[in-house]
């Protein structure tokens, strides 16, 4: 259970994206205590090299790679400061979860296995390089910023997948886009009511986007549109989601109704429409989906004009959400859009993550967003993008992984190209710029409900992943 012990240690270290100083400190101290070569850069990427075992000096170098940051989401009402508080782990039925928050197995699992490998004095293998990158969840800034001239390995095992017995050998590229729609405010007059959506499942905007899980922001758009057609109101505030790589599971808007509005009737209409909406919800979403309309405990002094209120509703309704392109047989997702965040201040800001197998498809969806924003008097802009990782036939690592799985599980693994983004595309491109020919696979333990507070990991699966990596290293 050595890898899990390391996982518990790093779970006590706050590591939100962009604030990886403490986990970088830990990794550098880990390397120093063991006499390992260690390099840390201004992005808080950490590169550690372990020398080849005696007699293995002529074997090829292998690099293990994972990211140190985690998605920070919590259940409504959970008081957890991801910049200061350690995760509270709960173990049940062989799986580990965090109390009220994301677990960070994406990619704490990979970090833990790499530490276990580096710490194993009994392992006989060639040179092992370990690259711990930062800010993967917000744009892969660490992978983009790292100086790869230090890397000697052309065989790379990325440890950022979430399914045992299935290796990833290709992934989609991504583009982060923000749209801004101008709004006008006037003095607020009338009682303010809070409309809340809770209980949706959410999930990873890449690996879960095809499961039919609804975005709370889009559901809020449907509710506001329905209500606005019957009982006109002014929006006071509107928030939803928070991270473009997470399918939003909650949203809230504050509204001011006209004096002649019967709020009781409005509430009844909302309840009936929310019940009707269950028809389009997947089973995961139906279980805990809830809509409420209550008086606000504290009221703001300004509200949007009716025109701006209508523009906000239109922006949400017109935003692309979910799978936007599949293969003809429907089996493979080619492109998707996730409206992952919405905030309302001096303007309406909408944050999207587009994933696609091609630049053309991504550009088409980006143009849809741009046209929507332009029609409402606003603009859109690309915040960042990252390349896809193209599938290539063959590879020494695939063969080694297949043999290892045969020994551990008694059966062969599957190989897949996923719709999520991985740093493999960035790393592969940078190494090719140096004239190297990288052979890359991505593997991981059994992790479910990634990017949500329900995230959990099979503990024995984590240890088996360590065993698989050891066997690959030994066989190479």
C-alpha positions as CSV (number, residue, x, y, z in Angstrom):
1,X,0.0,0.0,0.0
2,X,3.0,2.3,-0.5
3,X,1.5,4.4,-3.3
4,X,-1.6,5.0,-1.2
5,X,0.5,6.2,1.7
6,X,2.0,8.8,-0.6
7,X,-1.5,9.7,-1.9
8,X,-2.6,10.4,1.7
9,X,0.5,12.6,2.3
10,X,-0.1,14.8,-0.8
11,X,-3.8,15.0,0.1
12,X,-2.7,17.1,3.1
13,X,-1.1,19.6,0.7
14,X,-3.3,22.3,-0.8
15,X,-2.7,22.3,-4.6
16,X,-5.3,24.3,-6.6
17,X,-4.2,25.2,-10.1
18,X,-1.8,28.1,-10.1
19,X,-0.9,27.6,-6.5
20,X,1.4,24.6,-6.6
21,X,4.2,26.1,-4.5
22,X,3.6,23.8,-1.5
23,X,3.4,20.6,-3.5
24,X,6.6,21.6,-5.4
25,X,8.3,22.2,-2.1
26,X,7.3,18.7,-1.0
27,X,8.6,17.1,-4.2
28,X,11.9,18.9,-4.0
29,X,12.4,17.9,-0.4
30,X,11.5,14.3,-1.3
31,X,14.2,14.3,-4.0
32,X,16.8,16.0,-1.7
33,X,16.3,13.4,1.0
34,X,17.0,10.6,-1.4
35,X,19.9,12.2,-3.2
36,X,18.1,12.5,-6.6
37,X,18.7,15.0,-9.3
38,X,15.9,17.6,-9.0
39,X,15.0,20.7,-11.1
40,X,12.3,23.2,-10.3
41,X,11.3,26.0,-12.7
42,X,9.3,29.3,-12.3
43,X,6.1,27.4,-13.2
44,X,6.6,25.1,-10.2
45,X,7.1,22.2,-12.6
46,X,9.4,19.7,-10.8
47,X,11.7,17.3,-12.8
48,X,13.4,14.4,-10.9
49,X,15.8,11.9,-12.3
50,X,16.8,8.5,-10.8
51,X,20.0,6.9,-12.1
52,X,19.9,3.5,-13.7
53,X,20.4,0.5,-11.5
54,X,23.8,-1.2,-11.6
55,X,24.1,-3.1,-14.9
56,X,21.2,-1.2,-16.4
57,X,23.1,1.8,-17.6
58,X,22.7,1.0,-21.3
59,X,18.9,0.5,-21.1
60,X,16.7,3.3,-22.6
61,X,15.5,6.1,-20.3
62,X,11.8,6.1,-19.5
63,X,9.9,9.2,-18.3
64,X,6.8,9.1,-16.0
65,X,4.6,12.1,-16.1
66,X,1.7,13.5,-14.0
67,X,0.3,16.9,-13.0
68,X,0.3,18.2,-9.4
69,X,-2.8,20.5,-9.4
70,X,-6.4,19.4,-8.9
71,X,-9.9,20.5,-9.7
72,X,-11.3,22.2,-6.6
73,X,-15.1,21.7,-6.4
74,X,-17.2,21.3,-3.3
75,X,-20.7,20.4,-2.4
76,X,-23.0,23.3,-1.6
77,X,-22.7,24.3,2.0
78,X,-19.2,22.6,2.4
79,X,-16.8,25.0,4.1
80,X,-13.4,24.1,2.6
81,X,-10.6,26.5,1.6
82,X,-8.7,24.7,-1.1
83,X,-5.8,27.1,-0.7
84,X,-5.3,26.3,3.0
85,X,-7.2,23.2,4.1
86,X,-6.1,19.5,3.7
87,X,-8.6,17.1,2.2
88,X,-10.6,14.9,4.6
89,X,-10.4,11.4,3.3
90,X,-13.0,8.7,3.9
91,X,-12.5,5.0,3.0
92,X,-15.4,2.7,2.4
93,X,-15.7,-0.5,0.4
94,X,-12.1,-0.3,-0.8
95,X,-12.6,3.2,-2.3
96,X,-11.4,6.5,-1.0
97,X,-13.4,9.8,-1.2
98,X,-13.0,13.3,0.1
99,X,-15.5,14.7,2.5
100,X,-17.7,17.2,0.6
101,X,-15.0,18.0,-2.1
102,X,-13.2,16.6,-5.1
103,X,-10.6,14.0,-4.2
104,X,-7.8,15.1,-6.4
105,X,-7.1,11.6,-7.7
106,X,-6.8,13.4,-11.0
107,X,-3.9,13.5,-10.9
108,X,-2.8,12.8,-7.3
109,X,-2.9,9.1,-8.2
110,X,-0.2,9.6,-10.8
111,X,1.9,11.7,-8.5
112,X,1.6,9.0,-5.8
113,X,2.7,6.2,-8.1
114,X,5.7,8.2,-9.3
115,X,6.8,8.9,-5.8
116,X,6.4,5.2,-5.0
117,X,8.6,4.2,-8.0
118,X,11.3,6.8,-7.1
119,X,11.4,5.5,-3.5
120,X,11.6,1.8,-4.4
121,X,15.2,0.7,-3.6
122,X,14.4,-2.9,-4.8
123,X,13.5,-1.8,-8.3
124,X,16.0,-2.7,-11.0
125,X,15.6,-0.6,-14.1
126,X,17.2,1.8,-16.4
127,X,17.2,5.6,-15.9
128,X,13.9,6.9,-14.8
129,X,12.9,10.6,-15.3
130,X,9.8,12.0,-13.6
131,X,8.1,15.2,-14.7
132,X,5.5,16.7,-12.4
133,X,3.8,19.5,-14.2
134,X,1.6,22.4,-12.9
135,X,-1.7,24.0,-13.8
136,X,-2.8,21.2,-16.1
137,X,-6.5,21.7,-15.2
138,X,-6.5,25.4,-16.3
139,X,-4.7,25.3,-19.6
140,X,-1.6,23.1,-19.2
141,X,0.6,26.1,-18.4
142,X,3.2,23.9,-16.8
143,X,3.6,21.6,-19.7
144,X,3.7,24.5,-22.1
145,X,6.3,26.3,-20.0
146,X,8.7,23.5,-19.2
147,X,12.2,23.4,-20.8
148,X,12.4,20.0,-22.4
149,X,16.1,20.2,-23.2
150,X,16.7,18.4,-19.9
151,X,14.6,15.3,-21.0
152,X,16.5,12.3,-22.3
153,X,13.6,9.9,-22.5
154,X,11.7,9.1,-25.7
155,X,9.5,6.5,-23.9
156,X,6.9,8.3,-21.8
157,X,4.2,6.9,-19.5
158,X,1.6,9.5,-18.6
159,X,-0.3,8.6,-15.4
160,X,-3.4,10.7,-15.9
161,X,-6.0,8.3,-17.1
162,X,-8.9,6.9,-15.0
163,X,-9.7,3.4,-16.2
164,X,-7.9,0.2,-15.3
165,X,-7.0,-2.1,-18.2
166,X,-7.4,0.6,-20.7
167,X,-4.6,2.8,-22.0
168,X,-5.1,6.0,-23.8
169,X,-3.1,6.5,-27.1
170,X,-4.6,9.7,-28.4
171,X,-6.8,12.6,-27.2
172,X,-8.7,15.7,-28.4
173,X,-7.3,19.2,-28.5
174,X,-8.9,22.0,-26.6
175,X,-9.7,25.7,-26.8
176,X,-10.8,27.9,-23.9
177,X,-13.1,30.8,-24.9
178,X,-14.6,33.7,-22.9
179,X,-17.7,35.6,-24.2
180,X,-18.6,39.0,-22.8
181,X,-22.1,40.6,-23.1
182,X,-22.6,44.2,-21.9
183,X,-25.4,44.8,-19.4
184,X,-27.1,47.9,-18.0
185,X,-28.2,48.3,-14.4
186,X,-30.8,50.4,-12.7
187,X,-31.9,50.9,-9.1
188,X,-33.5,47.8,-7.7
189,X,-37.2,48.1,-6.7
190,X,-39.2,45.3,-5.4
191,X,-38.7,42.1,-3.5
192,X,-35.8,39.9,-4.5
193,X,-36.0,36.1,-4.9
194,X,-33.3,33.5,-5.2
195,X,-33.8,30.8,-7.8
196,X,-31.5,27.9,-7.2
197,X,-30.7,24.7,-9.1
198,X,-28.9,21.9,-7.1
199,X,-28.4,18.2,-7.3
200,X,-27.2,17.7,-10.9
201,X,-24.4,15.2,-11.2
202,X,-21.9,17.4,-13.2
203,X,-18.7,15.7,-14.2
204,X,-15.6,15.9,-16.4
205,X,-16.4,18.0,-19.5
206,X,-14.4,15.6,-21.7
207,X,-14.9,12.0,-20.4
208,X,-18.5,12.6,-19.2
209,X,-19.8,14.9,-21.9
210,X,-21.5,12.1,-23.8
211,X,-23.4,10.7,-20.8
212,X,-26.3,13.1,-21.1
213,X,-25.5,14.9,-17.9
214,X,-27.1,18.4,-18.1
215,X,-25.4,21.7,-17.3
216,X,-27.0,23.6,-14.5
217,X,-26.3,26.9,-16.4
218,X,-28.3,25.6,-19.4
219,X,-31.1,24.3,-17.2
220,X,-31.2,27.7,-15.5
221,X,-31.6,29.3,-18.9
222,X,-34.6,27.1,-19.7
223,X,-36.2,28.0,-16.4
224,X,-35.6,31.7,-16.8
225,X,-36.9,31.7,-20.3
226,X,-40.1,29.9,-19.3
227,X,-40.6,32.2,-16.3
228,X,-39.9,35.4,-18.2
229,X,-42.5,34.6,-20.8
230,X,-45.2,34.4,-18.0
231,X,-44.0,36.7,-15.2
232,X,-41.5,39.3,-16.5
233,X,-38.7,40.0,-14.0
234,X,-35.3,41.8,-13.7
235,X,-32.2,39.7,-13.0
236,X,-30.2,41.0,-10.0
237,X,-27.4,38.4,-10.1
238,X,-26.5,35.1,-11.8
239,X,-23.7,32.6,-11.1
240,X,-23.1,29.1,-12.3
241,X,-20.3,26.6,-12.5
242,X,-16.8,27.9,-12.0
243,X,-14.5,25.8,-14.1
244,X,-14.7,25.3,-17.9
245,X,-13.6,21.6,-17.6
246,X,-16.4,20.8,-15.3
247,X,-20.0,20.2,-16.3
248,X,-21.8,22.7,-13.9
249,X,-24.0,21.0,-11.3
250,X,-25.4,24.1,-9.6
251,X,-26.5,27.6,-10.5
252,X,-28.3,30.5,-8.8
253,X,-30.0,33.7,-9.9
254,X,-31.6,36.5,-8.0
255,X,-34.7,38.1,-9.5
256,X,-37.1,41.0,-8.9
257,X,-40.7,40.4,-9.9
258,X,-43.2,43.2,-10.7
259,X,-45.6,44.2,-7.9
260,X,-48.5,42.6,-9.7
261,X,-46.8,39.2,-10.0
262,X,-48.3,36.4,-7.9
263,X,-45.0,34.8,-6.7
264,X,-47.0,31.8,-5.5
265,X,-48.2,31.1,-9.1
266,X,-44.6,31.7,-10.3
267,X,-43.3,29.2,-7.9
268,X,-46.0,26.6,-8.9
269,X,-45.1,27.2,-12.6
270,X,-41.4,26.7,-11.9
271,X,-42.1,23.5,-9.9
272,X,-44.3,22.1,-12.8
273,X,-41.7,23.0,-15.4
274,X,-38.8,21.6,-13.3
275,X,-40.8,18.3,-13.1
276,X,-41.3,18.4,-16.9
277,X,-37.6,19.0,-17.5
278,X,-36.8,15.6,-15.9
279,X,-37.8,14.1,-19.2
280,X,-34.5,15.3,-20.7
281,X,-32.4,14.4,-17.6
282,X,-30.3,11.3,-17.5
283,X,-30.9,8.9,-14.6
284,X,-27.8,10.3,-12.7
285,X,-29.3,13.8,-12.8
286,X,-32.9,12.9,-12.0
287,X,-32.1,11.5,-8.6
288,X,-31.2,14.7,-6.7
289,X,-32.3,17.4,-9.1
290,X,-34.0,20.3,-7.2
291,X,-35.3,23.8,-8.0
292,X,-36.2,26.3,-5.4
293,X,-37.5,29.9,-5.3
294,X,-37.1,31.7,-2.0
295,X,-36.9,35.3,-0.7
296,X,-33.3,36.5,-0.7
297,X,-31.8,36.9,2.8
298,X,-29.9,40.0,1.7
299,X,-30.8,42.2,-1.2
300,X,-28.7,44.1,-3.7
301,X,-29.3,47.8,-4.6
302,X,-29.2,47.3,-8.4
303,X,-30.8,45.1,-11.0
304,X,-30.5,44.7,-14.7
305,X,-32.8,46.5,-17.1
306,X,-35.4,44.3,-18.9
307,X,-33.4,44.5,-22.1
308,X,-30.2,43.3,-20.3
309,X,-32.2,40.6,-18.5
310,X,-33.5,39.3,-21.9
311,X,-29.9,39.5,-23.3
312,X,-28.6,37.3,-20.5
313,X,-31.3,34.7,-21.0
314,X,-30.6,34.7,-24.8
315,X,-26.9,34.3,-24.3
316,X,-27.4,31.2,-22.2
317,X,-30.1,29.7,-24.4
318,X,-27.9,30.2,-27.5
319,X,-24.7,28.8,-26.1
320,X,-23.6,25.5,-27.5
321,X,-23.5,22.8,-24.8
322,X,-22.7,19.1,-25.0
323,X,-21.6,16.9,-27.9
324,X,-21.6,18.9,-31.2
325,X,-20.2,16.3,-33.6
326,X,-19.9,12.4,-33.7
327,X,-18.8,9.9,-36.3
328,X,-21.5,8.7,-38.7
329,X,-22.2,5.6,-36.6
330,X,-22.4,7.7,-33.4
331,X,-19.7,5.8,-31.7
332,X,-16.9,8.3,-31.4
333,X,-17.2,11.9,-30.1
334,X,-15.5,14.3,-32.5
335,X,-16.3,17.7,-30.9
336,X,-18.0,19.2,-27.9
337,X,-18.6,22.5,-26.0
338,X,-19.0,23.0,-22.3
339,X,-20.4,26.2,-20.9
340,X,-18.5,25.7,-17.6
341,X,-18.8,29.1,-15.9
342,X,-21.1,32.1,-15.8
343,X,-20.7,35.3,-13.8
344,X,-22.5,38.6,-13.9
345,X,-20.9,41.9,-12.9
346,X,-20.3,44.9,-15.0
347,X,-20.9,42.5,-17.9
348,X,-22.0,38.9,-18.4
349,X,-19.1,36.6,-18.7
350,X,-19.4,33.1,-20.1
351,X,-16.5,30.6,-20.1
352,X,-16.4,27.7,-22.5
353,X,-14.1,24.8,-23.2
354,X,-14.3,23.4,-26.7
355,X,-12.8,20.0,-27.4
356,X,-12.3,18.7,-30.9
357,X,-10.4,16.2,-33.1
358,X,-9.7,19.0,-35.6
359,X,-9.0,22.7,-35.6
360,X,-11.8,23.2,-38.2
361,X,-14.5,21.9,-35.9
362,X,-13.2,23.9,-33.0
363,X,-13.2,27.0,-35.2
364,X,-16.8,26.4,-36.3
365,X,-18.1,26.3,-32.7
366,X,-15.9,29.3,-31.7
367,X,-17.6,31.2,-34.5
368,X,-21.0,30.3,-33.2
369,X,-20.1,31.7,-29.8
370,X,-18.6,34.8,-31.5
371,X,-21.8,35.4,-33.5
372,X,-23.9,35.0,-30.4
373,X,-21.9,37.5,-28.4
374,X,-21.8,39.9,-31.4
375,X,-25.6,39.7,-31.8
376,X,-26.0,40.8,-28.2
377,X,-23.5,43.6,-28.5
378,X,-20.6,41.8,-27.0
379,X,-17.3,40.0,-27.9
380,X,-15.6,36.7,-27.5
381,X,-11.9,35.9,-27.2
382,X,-9.7,32.8,-27.0
383,X,-8.0,32.5,-23.7
384,X,-5.8,29.5,-24.4
385,X,-5.6,26.3,-26.5
386,X,-3.7,23.1,-26.5
387,X,-3.0,20.5,-29.2
388,X,-4.5,17.1,-29.5
389,X,-2.5,14.0,-29.4
390,X,-2.7,12.1,-32.6
391,X,-3.1,8.3,-32.6
392,X,-0.1,6.4,-34.1
393,X,0.2,2.7,-34.7
394,X,2.6,0.5,-32.8
395,X,5.0,1.4,-30.0
396,X,7.2,-0.4,-27.5
397,X,5.2,0.8,-24.5
398,X,1.9,-0.6,-25.8
399,X,3.5,-4.0,-26.1
400,X,5.1,-3.7,-22.6
401,X,1.8,-2.6,-21.1
402,X,-0.1,-5.5,-22.8
403,X,2.4,-8.0,-21.3
404,X,2.2,-6.4,-17.9
405,X,-1.6,-6.5,-17.9
406,X,-1.5,-10.1,-19.0
407,X,0.7,-11.0,-16.0
408,X,-1.3,-8.9,-13.4
409,X,-4.9,-9.4,-14.7
410,X,-4.6,-12.5,-16.8
411,X,-6.0,-10.7,-19.8
412,X,-5.1,-8.1,-22.4
413,X,-6.0,-4.4,-22.1
414,X,-7.9,-2.2,-24.5
415,X,-6.5,1.0,-26.1
416,X,-8.6,4.1,-26.8
417,X,-8.5,7.6,-28.0
418,X,-10.3,9.9,-25.6
419,X,-12.3,13.1,-25.9
420,X,-10.5,14.7,-22.9
421,X,-7.3,16.6,-23.0
422,X,-4.0,15.3,-21.9
423,X,-0.5,16.9,-21.7
424,X,0.7,14.1,-24.0
425,X,-0.1,16.3,-27.0
426,X,2.1,19.2,-25.7
427,X,4.9,16.9,-24.6
428,X,4.9,15.0,-27.9
429,X,5.0,18.2,-29.9
430,X,7.9,19.7,-27.9
431,X,10.0,16.6,-28.0
432,X,9.5,16.3,-31.8
433,X,10.7,19.9,-32.1
434,X,14.0,18.5,-30.7
435,X,14.1,15.7,-33.2
436,X,13.0,13.0,-30.8
437,X,10.4,10.3,-31.6
438,X,8.3,10.0,-28.5
439,X,6.5,6.8,-27.7
440,X,3.7,7.7,-25.3
441,X,0.8,5.9,-23.5
442,X,-1.5,7.2,-20.7
443,X,-2.7,4.8,-18.0
444,X,-4.3,5.1,-14.6
445,X,-6.2,3.4,-11.8
446,X,-10.0,3.1,-11.5
447,X,-11.3,6.6,-10.7
448,X,-14.9,7.7,-11.0
449,X,-16.9,10.9,-11.0
450,X,-13.8,12.9,-11.8
451,X,-14.1,16.7,-11.3
452,X,-17.0,16.4,-8.9
453,X,-17.4,16.1,-5.1
454,X,-18.4,12.5,-5.7
455,X,-15.0,11.6,-7.0
456,X,-13.6,8.3,-5.7
457,X,-10.7,6.0,-6.3
458,X,-10.2,2.2,-5.9
459,X,-7.3,1.9,-3.6
460,X,-6.1,-1.5,-4.7
461,X,-6.3,-0.3,-8.3
462,X,-3.8,2.4,-7.4
463,X,-1.4,-0.2,-6.1
464,X,-1.9,-2.4,-9.2
465,X,-1.1,0.6,-11.3
466,X,2.3,0.8,-9.5
467,X,2.8,-2.9,-10.2
468,X,2.0,-2.4,-13.9
469,X,4.5,0.5,-14.2
470,X,7.2,-1.6,-12.5
471,X,6.7,-4.4,-14.9
472,X,6.9,-2.0,-17.9
473,X,10.1,-0.6,-16.6
474,X,11.6,-4.0,-15.9
475,X,10.6,-5.3,-19.3
476,X,12.1,-2.4,-21.2
